[in-house]
Amino acid sequence: QVQLVESGGGLVQPGGSLRLSCRASGIIFSINSARWYRQAPGKEREWVTTFTSGGISNYADSVKGRFTSSRDNAKNTVHLQMNSLKPEDTAVYYCSVAGEYWGQGTQVTVSS
């Protein structure tokens, strides 16, 4: 059974940073692509970044230069480092693997 558990969300002031983590069980991140999505209140879920099995990252234009995805193979965990956060980054962030499995989401709120 595949499980993805996100953590690291919270409340941060504009300009601040957060690091999200997504730990997997039942599936191996290193041979699958992992993606982060987010959904703000009243909006559709949007793609944020993909981290491929080969270690290549792609980012949405809205986060490029501020967010960085990475992977820890030993811990079967992917991370999303978010810097220079803006109020418009406020959303529930979800990780997804193999285009099929989803975590429960973690809330990120950027507010002064």
C-alpha positions in Angstrom: 0.0 0.0 0.0 1.4 3.4 -1.0 1.4 6.2 1.5 2.7 9.7 1.1 2.9 11.9 4.2 3.7 15.6 3.9 5.0 17.8 6.6 6.6 21.2 7.2 3.8 23.5 6.4 2.8 26.4 8.7 2.5 30.2 9.0 5.3 32.4 7.8 5.7 36.1 7.1 6.2 37.4 3.5 9.8 37.0 2.5 10.2 34.0 4.8 11.0 30.4 4.1 9.6 26.9 4.7 10.8 23.5 3.8 8.1 20.9 3.0 8.8 17.2 3.1 7.0 14.2 1.6 7.9 10.8 2.9 6.8 7.7 0.9 6.2 4.2 1.9 5.2 1.4 -0.5 6.8 3.1 -3.5 10.4 4.3 -4.3 10.9 7.9 -5.2 14.2 7.3 -6.9 12.6 5.4 -9.8 9.5 7.6 -10.1 8.8 11.2 -10.8 7.5 13.2 -7.8 5.4 16.3 -8.2 4.2 19.0 -5.9 0.9 20.7 -6.4 -0.9 23.4 -4.5 -4.5 24.5 -4.1 -5.5 27.9 -2.8 -9.0 28.6 -1.5 -11.5 28.9 -4.3 -9.0 28.0 -6.9 -8.1 24.9 -8.9 -5.2 22.7 -8.0 -2.1 23.9 -9.8 1.2 22.2 -10.6 4.3 23.6 -8.8 7.2 21.4 -9.6 8.3 18.0 -10.9 11.4 16.1 -9.7 12.2 13.3 -12.1 13.7 10.0 -11.3 16.8 11.3 -13.0 17.1 14.2 -10.7 15.8 16.9 -13.1 13.6 19.6 -11.7 11.0 21.7 -13.5 9.1 24.6 -12.0 6.0 26.6 -12.6 6.9 30.2 -13.7 5.2 31.5 -10.5 7.8 29.8 -8.3 10.9 29.6 -10.5 13.9 31.0 -8.7 12.3 30.8 -5.3 11.4 27.2 -4.8 13.8 24.2 -5.0 12.9 20.5 -5.1 15.2 17.8 -4.0 15.2 14.1 -3.0 16.8 12.1 -0.2 17.0 8.6 -1.5 18.1 7.1 1.9 14.9 8.4 3.5 12.7 8.0 0.5 11.7 11.6 0.9 11.3 14.5 -1.4 11.6 18.1 -0.2 10.4 21.5 -1.4 12.4 24.4 -0.2 10.4 27.6 -0.5 12.1 30.9 -0.2 11.0 34.5 -0.6 7.4 33.4 0.1 4.6 35.7 -1.0 1.0 35.9 0.2 -0.1 34.3 -3.1 1.8 31.2 -2.2 -0.8 30.5 0.5 -2.3 27.1 -0.3 -2.5 23.5 0.7 0.5 21.8 -0.8 0.3 18.2 -2.0 2.9 15.8 -3.2 2.2 13.2 -5.8 4.2 10.2 -7.2 3.9 8.2 -10.4 1.0 10.4 -11.4 -1.3 8.3 -9.3 -0.7 8.6 -5.5 -1.3 11.6 -3.4 -0.5 12.8 0.1 -3.0 14.4 2.4 -1.6 17.9 2.0 0.0 20.4 4.2 -1.2 24.0 4.7 1.2 26.9 3.9 0.0 30.3 5.0 2.0 33.4 4.1 0.8 36.4 6.0 2.0 39.3 8.1 
